[in-house]
Amino acid sequence: MRTPAGTGRIDAAPLGGVSGEEGSAPLLYTPAAAAELLAVPESWLRRKAGRRLIPCTLVGKHLRFSAADLAAITAGGSQPVLQLRRRRGHR
């Protein structure tokens, strides 16, 4: 079942006919929808996924991203805070 046009999100049917949180398949996002959620160009996302530099999900030959993929991409891009060091002899 698809969500309203333009969202790019695909709602997967529950596995084994089970409804509710447990047993349901994860939602998958198209590259366009995932790029919008991550606020990055779709071309960047496709290029990185094609080189297997970021997690992605392939459904047949179709590139999709799960919520876990998007979380991993976000976590993998986090940078530590740099501590500024004072220069010696300059005050």
C-alpha positions, 0 to 999 in steps of 0.5 A: 500500500502506498502513502499519498503521492509525493511522499516516496514512502512505501508502507509495507504489509505486515509479515505473516498477516500479523498486525501491530508493531511486532511482525510488521515489515519495516517501512522503506523510503525511495532515494528521493524521500530519503534524501529529503529526510536527510537534507542531502542531494539525491545524487549524493545518496545514490552515489554513496549507496552505489559504492556501498559506502552507506547502508541501503536496502535493495529490493530486487534492483530497486534502491530503498532505505529503511529507517535503520539505514537512515539512522546509520547514515546519520550516526556515521556522519557525526563529528566530534567537537574540536577543542580549540588550543591556545597558541603559546606566546600569544595572548 
